[in-house]
Amino acid sequence: MAWSLGLLVFALGLFLALWSLNQAFRMAPLNQEACVPGPLPERAELWTNGVVEIPLCRRARVGLFLEGTLAQGRGPNALVVEGGRVLWQGEVRGAIEVWVRTTGKGTLALAFTNDFYRPPEDRNLFLRVLRVEP
């Protein structure tokens, strides 16, 4: 009798543990991407793959003055995203100016995704100036 009761308690405990793991790791979509306002970067240097967060959190027209160094004949691949939405994507060859409109529904970010370094070649991305207009 005690053995049967112990087996029942063990099975119940195992079931609860597996159920709680399922609940803990369930994928749930976010209704809105979070954006926490903060100081805006004036400049940024990406020497390797990475992201620069721009915590603007409001509607605006944003200008990014980018400069890229070439390696193996290609410039850095840059993305400007707001939350999960891509606002601009392209290769930066030399100096370019990119303007995007933000909605304020997510953190704005500049990403560098194709770093290459084999001396003397080094592909890098630089944010030279950030401008925000209403």
C-alpha positions in Angstrom: 0.0 0.0 0.0 2.8 2.5 1.0 4.6 1.5 -2.2 1.6 2.3 -4.4 1.0 5.6 -2.6 4.7 6.5 -3.1 4.5 5.7 -6.8 1.4 7.8 -7.2 3.1 10.8 -5.5 6.2 10.4 -7.7 4.1 10.3 -10.9 2.1 13.4 -9.8 5.3 15.2 -9.0 6.8 14.3 -12.4 3.7 15.4 -14.2 3.7 18.8 -12.4 7.4 19.3 -13.1 7.0 18.6 -16.8 3.9 20.8 -17.0 5.7 23.7 -15.3 8.6 23.4 -17.8 6.2 23.5 -20.7 4.6 26.7 -19.2 8.0 28.3 -18.5 9.4 27.9 -22.0 6.2 28.6 -24.0 6.8 31.2 -26.8 4.4 34.1 -26.4 4.3 37.0 -28.8 4.9 40.5 -27.5 2.2 43.0 -28.2 4.6 45.9 -28.5 8.4 46.0 -28.6 9.7 47.8 -25.5 11.6 51.0 -25.9 13.2 52.7 -22.9 14.2 56.3 -23.6 17.9 57.2 -23.0 20.7 59.3 -24.3 21.2 59.2 -28.0 24.7 58.3 -29.3 26.4 61.1 -31.2 28.9 58.7 -32.9 29.7 55.0 -32.9 32.5 52.8 -34.3 31.7 49.2 -35.1 35.0 47.4 -35.5 33.3 44.0 -35.5 29.8 42.7 -36.0 27.5 44.4 -33.5 24.6 46.7 -32.8 24.3 50.4 -31.7 21.0 51.0 -29.9 19.4 54.4 -30.5 16.7 54.7 -27.7 14.6 57.4 -29.4 11.2 56.0 -28.5 9.1 58.6 -30.4 8.0 59.4 -34.0 10.8 61.2 -35.8 12.8 61.5 -39.0 16.3 60.2 -38.3 19.4 60.8 -40.3 22.4 58.5 -40.0 25.6 59.6 -41.7 27.5 56.4 -42.2 31.0 55.5 -43.4 32.3 52.1 -44.3 35.7 50.7 -45.1 36.0 48.1 -47.9 37.5 44.7 -47.6 37.6 42.1 -50.4 35.9 44.7 -52.6 32.8 44.9 -50.3 31.6 47.4 -47.8 29.9 46.8 -44.5 26.3 45.5 -44.6 24.3 47.8 -42.4 20.7 47.5 -41.1 18.6 50.1 -39.4 15.8 48.5 -37.5 13.0 49.6 -35.1 11.9 46.7 -32.9 11.4 43.9 -35.3 10.9 46.1 -38.4 13.7 46.7 -40.9 13.7 50.4 -42.0 16.8 50.3 -44.2 19.3 47.8 -45.3 22.3 48.2 -47.6 26.0 48.1 -48.3 28.0 51.2 -47.1 30.7 52.0 -49.6 32.5 55.2 -48.5 30.3 57.8 -46.8 26.5 57.8 -47.2 23.5 59.5 -45.7 20.5 57.4 -44.7 17.1 58.9 -43.6 14.4 56.8 -41.9 11.0 57.5 -40.2 10.4 56.0 -36.8 7.1 55.2 -35.1 8.4 55.1 -31.5 7.1 51.5 -31.1 10.5 49.9 -30.5 14.2 50.7 -30.0 15.9 52.0 -33.0 19.2 50.2 -33.8 22.0 50.2 -36.3 23.5 46.8 -37.0 26.7 45.7 -38.7 26.5 42.1 -39.9 29.5 41.2 -42.2 32.8 42.0 -40.5 36.0 40.9 -42.2 39.5 41.2 -40.9 42.6 39.9 -42.7 45.5 42.4 -42.5 45.8 44.8 -44.2 42.1 44.5 -45.1 39.6 45.4 -42.4 35.8 46.0 -43.0 34.3 48.4 -40.4 31.2 50.6 -40.0 31.2 54.1 -38.5 28.2 56.2 -37.5 29.7 59.7 -37.9 26.6 61.9 -37.2 23.1 61.2 -35.9 20.4 63.7 -36.6 16.8 63.7 -35.3 14.1 65.9 -36.7 10.4 66.0 -35.8 
